[in-house]
Protein backbone atom coordinates (compact mmCIF):
# COMPACT_ATOMS: atom_id res chain seq x y z
CA UNK A 1 0.00 0.00 0.00
CA UNK A 2 2.83 2.37 0.92
CA UNK A 3 4.55 1.56 -2.40
CA UNK A 4 1.33 2.42 -4.25
CA UNK A 5 1.01 5.74 -2.42
CA UNK A 6 4.61 6.62 -3.36
CA UNK A 7 3.78 6.02 -7.02
CA UNK A 8 0.76 8.33 -6.82
CA UNK A 9 2.84 11.03 -5.10
CA UNK A 10 5.58 10.81 -7.74
CA UNK A 11 3.01 10.99 -10.56
CA UNK A 12 1.49 14.13 -9.02
CA UNK A 13 4.92 15.71 -8.70
CA UNK A 14 5.72 14.93 -12.34
CA UNK A 15 2.47 16.52 -13.50
CA UNK A 16 3.12 19.61 -11.41
CA UNK A 17 6.60 20.01 -12.89
CA UNK A 18 5.24 19.52 -16.43
CA UNK A 19 2.51 22.11 -15.94
CA UNK A 20 4.92 24.62 -14.41
CA UNK A 21 7.38 24.18 -17.28
CA UNK A 22 4.69 25.27 -19.76
CA UNK A 23 4.21 28.70 -18.20
CA UNK A 24 5.62 31.96 -19.58
CA UNK A 25 9.42 31.78 -19.22
CA UNK A 26 9.40 35.48 -18.25
CA UNK A 27 7.49 34.57 -15.10
CA UNK A 28 9.58 31.62 -13.94
CA UNK A 29 11.26 32.57 -10.69
CA UNK A 30 9.71 36.06 -10.65
CA UNK A 31 6.36 35.14 -9.12
CA UNK A 32 8.02 33.56 -6.10
CA UNK A 33 10.68 36.21 -5.48
CA UNK A 34 10.34 38.06 -2.17
CA UNK A 35 9.17 41.68 -2.18
CA UNK A 36 12.68 42.79 -1.16
CA UNK A 37 13.87 41.89 -4.68
CA UNK A 38 11.70 44.54 -6.24
CA UNK A 39 12.35 48.26 -6.72
CA UNK A 40 9.47 50.62 -7.46
CA UNK A 41 10.32 54.12 -8.67
CA UNK A 42 7.36 56.51 -8.98
CA UNK A 43 7.10 60.07 -10.23
CA UNK A 44 4.81 60.71 -7.24
CA UNK A 45 7.52 59.92 -4.69
CA UNK A 46 10.79 60.58 -6.52
CA UNK A 47 11.29 64.23 -7.43
CA UNK A 48 11.83 64.90 -11.15
CA UNK A 49 12.62 61.25 -11.92
CA UNK A 50 10.31 61.24 -14.97
CA UNK A 51 8.52 63.95 -16.91
CA UNK A 52 5.75 63.73 -19.53
CA UNK A 53 5.32 66.32 -22.28
CA UNK A 54 2.80 66.40 -25.15
CA UNK A 55 4.46 66.99 -28.52
CA UNK A 56 2.79 67.72 -31.85
CA UNK A 57 3.29 65.07 -34.52
CA UNK A 58 4.84 66.47 -37.70
CA UNK A 59 3.20 64.18 -40.24
CA UNK A 60 2.13 60.58 -40.82
CA UNK A 61 1.66 58.42 -43.92
CA UNK A 62 -1.97 58.50 -45.05
CA UNK A 63 -2.01 56.60 -48.36
CA UNK A 64 -3.11 53.07 -49.25
CA UNK A 65 -4.28 52.06 -45.77
CA UNK A 66 -7.23 49.64 -45.85
CA UNK A 67 -9.35 51.77 -43.53
CA UNK A 68 -10.33 55.34 -44.36
CA UNK A 69 -11.77 57.77 -41.81
CA UNK A 70 -14.65 60.20 -42.39
CA UNK A 71 -16.26 62.68 -40.02
CA UNK A 72 -15.74 65.69 -37.80
CA UNK A 73 -16.04 66.14 -34.03
CA UNK A 74 -14.96 68.59 -31.36
CA UNK A 75 -13.11 67.51 -28.24
CA UNK A 76 -13.09 69.84 -25.19
CA UNK A 77 -9.31 69.46 -24.84
CA UNK A 78 -7.97 68.61 -28.30
CA UNK A 79 -10.30 70.88 -30.25
CA UNK A 80 -11.80 70.24 -33.70
CA UNK A 81 -10.74 67.03 -35.47
CA UNK A 82 -11.70 66.26 -39.05
CA UNK A 83 -11.04 63.27 -41.30
CA UNK A 84 -11.97 62.91 -44.97
CA UNK A 85 -10.68 60.85 -47.88
CA UNK A 86 -10.04 60.77 -51.62
CA UNK A 87 -10.13 57.67 -53.77
CA UNK A 88 -9.93 56.60 -57.37
CA UNK A 89 -12.71 54.49 -58.90
CA UNK A 90 -11.17 51.71 -60.98
CA UNK A 91 -13.28 50.14 -63.79
CA UNK A 92 -13.87 46.41 -63.34
CA UNK A 93 -13.09 45.90 -67.04
CA UNK A 94 -10.74 47.81 -69.32
CA UNK A 95 -12.41 47.34 -72.70
CA UNK A 96 -15.77 48.91 -71.91
CA UNK A 97 -18.73 48.86 -74.28
CA UNK A 98 -22.02 50.04 -72.81
CA UNK A 99 -23.77 49.38 -76.14
CA UNK A 100 -25.95 51.58 -78.33
CA UNK A 101 -27.95 54.31 -76.57
CA UNK A 102 -26.91 53.32 -73.06
CA UNK A 103 -29.21 54.96 -70.51
CA UNK A 104 -28.62 54.98 -66.76
CA UNK A 105 -31.27 53.45 -64.52
CA UNK A 106 -29.40 54.22 -61.29
CA UNK A 107 -25.91 54.60 -59.86
CA UNK A 108 -25.27 53.49 -56.29
CA UNK A 109 -22.21 54.38 -54.27
CA UNK A 110 -21.61 51.80 -51.53
CA UNK A 111 -18.80 51.84 -48.97
CA UNK A 112 -18.23 49.03 -46.45
CA UNK A 113 -18.09 50.07 -42.80
CA UNK A 114 -15.11 49.01 -40.69
CA UNK A 115 -15.94 50.69 -37.36
CA UNK A 116 -16.44 54.06 -35.71
CA UNK A 117 -15.27 56.45 -33.00
CA UNK A 118 -17.55 58.65 -30.93
CA UNK A 119 -21.36 58.84 -30.89
CA UNK A 120 -23.04 57.52 -34.05
CA UNK A 121 -26.51 58.57 -32.91
CA UNK A 122 -25.82 62.03 -34.38
CA UNK A 123 -26.30 62.56 -38.11
CA UNK A 124 -23.33 63.16 -40.39
CA UNK A 125 -23.62 65.54 -43.34
CA UNK A 126 -21.29 64.81 -46.26
CA UNK A 127 -20.16 66.46 -49.49
CA UNK A 128 -19.08 64.28 -52.42
CA UNK A 129 -16.72 66.00 -54.86
CA UNK A 130 -14.98 65.04 -58.08
CA UNK A 131 -11.22 65.27 -57.71
CA UNK A 132 -9.57 68.04 -59.67
CA UNK A 133 -6.08 66.77 -58.85
CA UNK A 134 -4.76 63.33 -59.81
CA UNK A 135 -3.60 60.94 -57.12
CA UNK A 136 -1.25 58.03 -57.79
CA UNK A 137 -0.93 54.52 -56.42
CA UNK A 138 2.88 54.58 -56.52
CA UNK A 139 3.21 57.90 -54.63
CA UNK A 140 3.56 58.53 -50.90
CA UNK A 141 1.22 60.98 -49.18
CA UNK A 142 1.43 62.55 -45.72
CA UNK A 143 -1.07 64.17 -43.39
CA UNK A 144 0.62 67.57 -43.74
CA UNK A 145 -0.09 67.74 -47.48
CA UNK A 146 -3.00 69.80 -48.82
CA UNK A 147 -5.06 69.19 -51.97
CA UNK A 148 -7.22 71.34 -54.21
CA UNK A 149 -10.95 71.14 -53.54
CA UNK A 150 -12.82 69.41 -56.34
CA UNK A 151 -16.10 69.92 -58.18
CA UNK A 152 -19.23 69.27 -56.05
CA UNK A 153 -21.17 66.17 -57.11
CA UNK A 154 -23.63 65.56 -54.29
CA UNK A 155 -24.47 66.32 -50.65
CA UNK A 156 -26.32 64.06 -48.25
CA UNK A 157 -26.82 63.30 -44.58
CA UNK A 158 -26.87 59.90 -42.91
CA UNK A 159 -26.84 58.20 -39.54
CA UNK A 160 -23.79 55.90 -39.37
CA UNK A 161 -24.82 52.26 -39.00
CA UNK A 162 -21.48 50.43 -38.83
CA UNK A 163 -22.97 47.44 -36.98
CA UNK A 164 -26.07 46.96 -39.15
CA UNK A 165 -25.78 44.25 -41.79
CA UNK A 166 -27.35 44.93 -45.18
CA UNK A 167 -27.69 42.47 -48.06
CA UNK A 168 -27.58 43.61 -51.68
CA UNK A 169 -26.92 41.80 -54.95
CA UNK A 170 -24.30 39.07 -54.42
CA UNK A 171 -23.41 40.28 -50.93
CA UNK A 172 -24.96 37.33 -49.11
CA UNK A 173 -23.14 37.89 -45.79
CA UNK A 174 -24.80 41.25 -45.25
CA UNK A 175 -21.83 43.63 -45.10
CA UNK A 176 -22.64 46.79 -43.09
CA UNK A 177 -22.34 49.58 -45.61
CA UNK A 178 -23.18 53.17 -46.46
CA UNK A 179 -25.24 53.42 -49.68
CA UNK A 180 -26.07 56.54 -51.65
CA UNK A 181 -27.71 57.04 -55.05
CA UNK A 182 -25.38 59.03 -57.34
CA UNK A 183 -27.29 59.25 -60.62
CA UNK A 184 -25.66 62.44 -61.92
CA UNK A 185 -22.23 60.90 -61.53
CA UNK A 186 -23.40 57.67 -63.16
CA UNK A 187 -24.80 59.52 -66.17
CA UNK A 188 -21.60 61.49 -66.69
CA UNK A 189 -19.54 58.28 -66.58
CA UNK A 190 -21.73 56.63 -69.23
CA UNK A 191 -21.10 59.66 -71.42
CA UNK A 192 -17.30 59.27 -71.31
CA UNK A 193 -17.28 55.67 -72.54
CA UNK A 194 -14.75 56.62 -75.19
CA UNK A 195 -12.29 57.54 -72.42
CA UNK A 196 -12.47 54.08 -70.87
CA UNK A 197 -10.19 52.18 -73.23
CA UNK A 198 -7.88 51.49 -70.29
CA UNK A 199 -7.38 52.55 -66.68
CA UNK A 200 -4.85 55.25 -67.54
CA UNK A 201 -7.12 57.05 -69.99
CA UNK A 202 -10.14 56.69 -67.70
CA UNK A 203 -8.26 58.12 -64.69
CA UNK A 204 -7.12 61.02 -66.82
CA UNK A 205 -10.75 61.84 -67.65
CA UNK A 206 -12.13 61.06 -64.17
CA UNK A 207 -9.58 61.36 -61.37
CA UNK A 208 -11.79 60.09 -58.55
CA UNK A 209 -13.99 61.32 -55.71
CA UNK A 210 -13.57 62.89 -52.30
CA UNK A 211 -15.94 62.52 -49.33
CA UNK A 212 -15.84 65.24 -46.68
CA UNK A 213 -18.07 66.23 -43.75
CA UNK A 214 -19.66 69.67 -44.15
CA UNK A 215 -20.90 70.03 -40.55
CA UNK A 216 -19.48 69.16 -37.13
CA UNK A 217 -20.88 65.86 -35.92
CA UNK A 218 -19.99 63.73 -32.94
CA UNK A 219 -18.18 60.82 -34.56
CA UNK A 220 -15.66 59.66 -37.13
CA UNK A 221 -16.62 56.58 -39.14
CA UNK A 222 -14.15 54.00 -40.48
CA UNK A 223 -14.62 52.51 -43.96
CA UNK A 224 -12.90 49.52 -45.58
CA UNK A 225 -12.27 50.62 -49.14
CA UNK A 226 -10.62 47.28 -50.02
CA UNK A 227 -13.88 45.42 -49.39
CA UNK A 228 -15.61 44.26 -52.59
CA UNK A 229 -18.73 46.21 -51.55
CA UNK A 230 -16.82 49.52 -51.68
CA UNK A 231 -17.65 50.57 -55.21
CA UNK A 232 -19.83 52.59 -57.57
CA UNK A 233 -22.36 50.33 -59.34
CA UNK A 234 -23.89 51.58 -62.61
CA UNK A 235 -27.27 49.99 -63.46
CA UNK A 236 -28.28 50.73 -67.04
CA UNK A 237 -29.94 49.48 -70.22
CA UNK A 238 -29.31 49.86 -73.95
CA UNK A 239 -31.01 48.98 -77.23
CA UNK A 240 -30.23 45.26 -76.79
CA UNK A 241 -30.49 44.60 -73.04
CA UNK A 242 -32.88 45.79 -70.33
CA UNK A 243 -30.80 45.10 -67.22
CA UNK A 244 -27.05 45.61 -67.14
CA UNK A 245 -24.50 46.56 -64.49
CA UNK A 246 -20.95 47.86 -64.44
CA UNK A 247 -18.85 48.30 -61.27
CA UNK A 248 -16.03 50.69 -60.44
CA UNK A 249 -14.01 49.68 -57.38
CA UNK A 250 -12.00 51.40 -54.63
CA UNK A 251 -9.92 48.30 -53.90
CA UNK A 252 -6.25 47.34 -53.96
CA UNK A 253 -5.50 48.83 -57.39
CA UNK A 254 -7.04 52.22 -56.55
CA UNK A 255 -5.03 55.08 -55.04
CA UNK A 256 -6.69 56.36 -51.87
CA UNK A 257 -5.67 58.98 -49.35
CA UNK A 258 -6.94 60.09 -45.97
CA UNK A 259 -6.81 63.78 -45.08
CA UNK A 260 -6.67 64.99 -41.48
CA UNK A 261 -7.31 68.53 -40.26
CA UNK A 262 -6.69 68.93 -36.53
CA UNK A 263 -7.01 72.07 -34.46
CA UNK A 264 -4.29 70.88 -32.05
CA UNK A 265 -5.38 73.12 -29.17
CA UNK A 266 -4.23 70.89 -26.31
CA UNK A 267 -3.35 72.99 -23.22
CA UNK A 268 0.33 73.04 -22.27
CA UNK A 269 -0.25 71.27 -18.96
CA UNK A 270 -2.34 68.45 -20.50
CA UNK A 271 -0.73 65.09 -21.31
CA UNK A 272 -2.41 63.75 -24.43
CA UNK A 273 -1.89 61.33 -27.29
CA UNK A 274 -3.94 61.81 -30.46
CA UNK A 275 -4.18 59.75 -33.64
CA UNK A 276 -4.47 61.21 -37.17
CA UNK A 277 -1.14 63.04 -36.83
CA UNK A 278 -2.10 64.86 -33.62
CA UNK A 279 0.02 64.39 -30.50
CA UNK A 280 2.61 62.05 -29.01
CA UNK A 281 3.88 62.08 -25.42
CA UNK A 282 7.59 62.41 -24.70
CA UNK A 283 8.69 60.44 -21.63
CA UNK A 284 11.97 61.78 -20.23
CA UNK A 285 14.23 59.82 -17.88
CA UNK A 286 15.66 62.76 -15.95
CA UNK A 287 17.92 60.85 -13.55
CA UNK A 288 19.29 57.63 -15.02
CA UNK A 289 22.27 57.92 -12.66
CA UNK A 290 19.94 57.50 -9.70
CA UNK A 291 18.30 54.41 -11.25
CA UNK A 292 21.76 53.02 -12.03
CA UNK A 293 22.83 53.48 -8.41
CA UNK A 294 19.81 51.55 -7.17
CA UNK A 295 20.73 48.66 -9.47
CA UNK A 296 24.36 48.45 -8.43
CA UNK A 297 25.25 44.77 -7.88
CA UNK A 298 21.93 43.60 -9.30
CA UNK A 299 20.76 41.94 -12.51
CA UNK A 300 17.50 43.27 -13.95
CA UNK A 301 15.04 40.46 -14.66
CA UNK A 302 12.11 42.64 -15.59
CA UNK A 303 11.43 46.39 -15.76
CA UNK A 304 7.84 47.53 -16.33
CA UNK A 305 6.93 51.15 -17.08
CA UNK A 306 3.29 52.03 -16.23
CA UNK A 307 1.12 54.98 -17.34
CA UNK A 308 -2.36 55.91 -16.10
CA UNK A 309 -5.42 57.23 -17.94
CA UNK A 310 -6.94 60.39 -16.46
CA UNK A 311 -10.14 59.61 -14.55
CA UNK A 312 -13.26 60.72 -16.45
CA UNK A 313 -11.38 61.45 -19.67
CA UNK A 314 -13.17 58.66 -21.57
CA UNK A 315 -16.69 59.85 -20.87
CA UNK A 316 -17.36 60.92 -24.46
CA UNK A 317 -14.33 59.72 -26.41
CA UNK A 318 -12.50 56.46 -25.69
CA UNK A 319 -8.76 56.19 -25.12
CA UNK A 320 -6.58 54.08 -27.40
CA UNK A 321 -6.82 50.33 -27.04
CA UNK A 322 -3.10 50.02 -27.73
CA UNK A 323 -0.19 52.43 -27.54
CA UNK A 324 3.34 51.99 -28.78
CA UNK A 325 6.53 53.05 -27.01
CA UNK A 326 9.36 54.09 -29.35
CA UNK A 327 12.61 55.98 -29.36
CA UNK A 328 13.39 58.78 -31.80
CA UNK A 329 16.80 59.24 -33.36
CA UNK A 330 17.96 62.71 -32.30
CA UNK A 331 19.72 63.30 -35.63
CA UNK A 332 17.30 61.93 -38.22
CA UNK A 333 14.01 62.10 -36.31
CA UNK A 334 13.25 58.51 -37.36
CA UNK A 335 11.19 56.45 -34.91
CA UNK A 336 12.48 53.04 -33.84
CA UNK A 337 10.76 50.33 -31.80
CA UNK A 338 12.47 49.38 -28.54
CA UNK A 339 14.53 46.18 -28.33
CA UNK A 340 11.88 44.61 -26.06
CA UNK A 341 9.25 44.94 -28.80
CA UNK A 342 10.86 42.06 -30.71
CA UNK A 343 9.94 39.69 -27.87
CA UNK A 344 6.25 39.95 -28.85
CA UNK A 345 3.23 41.87 -27.60
CA UNK A 346 2.65 39.61 -24.59
CA UNK A 347 6.15 40.41 -23.38
CA UNK A 348 6.28 44.08 -24.41
CA UNK A 349 2.72 45.18 -23.55
CA UNK A 350 1.02 48.45 -24.49
CA UNK A 351 -2.59 47.18 -24.38
CA UNK A 352 -4.94 49.18 -22.17
CA UNK A 353 -6.00 47.43 -18.98
CA UNK A 354 -9.77 47.92 -18.99
CA UNK A 355 -9.98 47.48 -15.21
CA UNK A 356 -7.15 49.74 -14.01
CA UNK A 357 -6.99 52.13 -16.97
CA UNK A 358 -3.26 51.60 -17.33
CA UNK A 359 -0.73 50.92 -20.08
CA UNK A 360 2.27 48.77 -19.11
CA UNK A 361 5.47 48.26 -21.08
CA UNK A 362 8.27 45.80 -20.39
CA UNK A 363 11.40 47.85 -21.13
CA UNK A 364 13.98 45.57 -19.50
CA UNK A 365 16.42 45.51 -22.41
CA UNK A 366 15.97 49.15 -23.34
CA UNK A 367 16.53 50.33 -19.76
CA UNK A 368 19.80 48.45 -19.53
CA UNK A 369 20.89 49.83 -22.91
CA UNK A 370 20.23 53.38 -21.69
CA UNK A 371 22.06 52.85 -18.40
CA UNK A 372 25.06 51.34 -20.20
CA UNK A 373 25.16 54.33 -22.54
CA UNK A 374 24.58 52.24 -25.67
CA UNK A 375 21.69 54.53 -26.62
CA UNK A 376 22.25 58.29 -26.71
CA UNK A 377 18.60 59.30 -26.36
CA UNK A 378 17.25 59.41 -22.80
CA UNK A 379 13.65 59.92 -23.93
CA UNK A 380 11.04 57.52 -25.25
CA UNK A 381 7.74 58.45 -26.91
CA UNK A 382 4.21 57.15 -26.44
CA UNK A 383 2.57 57.10 -29.86
CA UNK A 384 -0.76 55.76 -31.14
CA UNK A 385 -0.64 52.35 -32.78
CA UNK A 386 -2.13 52.65 -36.28
CA UNK A 387 -2.48 56.41 -35.97
CA UNK A 388 -3.74 56.75 -39.55
CA UNK A 389 -6.44 54.09 -39.08
CA UNK A 390 -8.22 55.30 -35.93
CA UNK A 391 -9.42 58.59 -34.41
CA UNK A 392 -8.79 57.86 -30.71
CA UNK A 393 -7.18 60.17 -28.23
CA UNK A 394 -5.85 59.43 -24.73
CA UNK A 395 -5.32 61.71 -21.73
CA UNK A 396 -2.81 60.57 -19.11
CA UNK A 397 -2.01 61.59 -15.56
CA UNK A 398 1.48 62.76 -14.58
CA UNK A 399 2.08 59.54 -12.65
CA UNK A 400 4.73 57.23 -14.08
CA UNK A 401 5.89 54.10 -12.28
CA UNK A 402 8.92 51.95 -13.03
CA UNK A 403 8.74 48.55 -11.36
CA UNK A 404 12.00 46.58 -11.46
CA UNK A 405 12.42 42.94 -10.44
CA UNK A 406 16.05 41.97 -9.97
CA UNK A 407 18.44 39.32 -8.76
CA UNK A 408 21.24 40.20 -6.34
CA UNK A 409 24.71 38.85 -7.14
Secondary structure, DSSP 8 states (H G I E B T S, - for coil): -HHHHHHHHHHHHHHHHHHHHTS-TTTTTTTTS-GGGEEEEETTTSTTSEEEEEEE----B-BS-SEEEEEEEEETTTEEEEEEEEE--EES-SS----TT-EEEEEEEEEEEEEEEE-TTS-EEEEEEE-SS---TTS--BTT------EEEEEEEE---TT-----TT-TT---EEEEE-HHHHHHHHHTGGG-SSHHHHHHH---EEEEESS--SEEEEEETTSTT-EEEEEEE-SS-S-EEEEEE-STTS-EEEEEEE-----TT--EEETTTTEEEEEEES-HHHHHHHTTTEEEEEEEEEEEE-TTTTSSS---SBEEEEEE-TTT--EEE-GGGGG-HHHHB-B-BTTTTEEEEE-HHHHHHHHHTS-S--EEEEEETTTTS---EEEEEEEEEEEEEEEE-
